[in-house]
Amino acid sequence: MLPHEHGYQISHEVAETDEDAAVRFSASAPQVRRIQRPNLRAVPEHSGRAWLLDAVGLHEEWDDLFYGLVDDDGLIPFRSRVAELWENGDPKLQDYLSGLRVHTPDEWNDGFEERHLAEWYRVLIGAYISPIRGFASPPALKDDLPDLGWVPAEARRLTWGRELAELASEYSSEEAAAALDLVMRVGNKGWLGQDDITDYLLRFQCMDRSLFRGAQDLIPLVEDAFEVLTIASSAPEMVLLLPGA
């Protein structure tokens, strides 16, 4: 069912407490005429990948390991910790690690490179995640939401999340975050904070139902995204970790 059938009215007439947000969203989303689509994108039956991340716990350990890097001896506990995670046989952890493009523990031991910090950060994330269902069709979400009046940049942000360097900037110490920002290349996505999740849920709730008259095939896509965000919002102390682009 559409978000409005969860108890919300999808229209420009919203509760008084949501009025400002509804005006902002409707003003920023231009009315578009949907072009004839070559085919319909169905939402796959299987769910995508996503996780709830304990960002506070992650960055407490990250800061501790980072501040131990006063000399070469500080690399030992860092390498040991990420190697421990790498070799952990937990299927849920291995599912997350399988999506990372990083070196192996043997390659890390060959010699330290600054880019290893970015790789170790991503591996360490695996110790603080719990899997949930993700968006069933991220490419369709990114490509098709603009047909419903979404600005393309906002559709991409919802689908792939924010840069991971921004996560460290928000939760890590200033020095540790700055060091990571130097080595974390742009494009390492993604995550959404609870404020992001709240904003996107409200955006869906405020959508005009008439937008779907010429886009019936996008109803399952919107329902799916709304449900994933609702699941993530049920754990307000966590952030939503997405596979990224």
Secondary structure, 3 states (H helix, E strand, C coil): CCHHHHCCCCCCCCCHHHHHHHHHHHHHCCCCCCCCCCCCCCCCCCCEEEEEECHHHHHHHHHHHHHCCCCHHHHHHHHHHHHHHHCCCCHHHHHHHCCCCCCCHHHHHCCCCCHHHHHHHHHHHHHHEEEEEECCCHHHHHHHHHHHCCCHHHHHHHHHCCEHHHHHHHHCCHHHHHHHHHHCCCCCECEECHHHHHHHHHHHHCCCHHHHCCCHHHHHHHHHHHHHHHHHHCCCCCEEECCCC
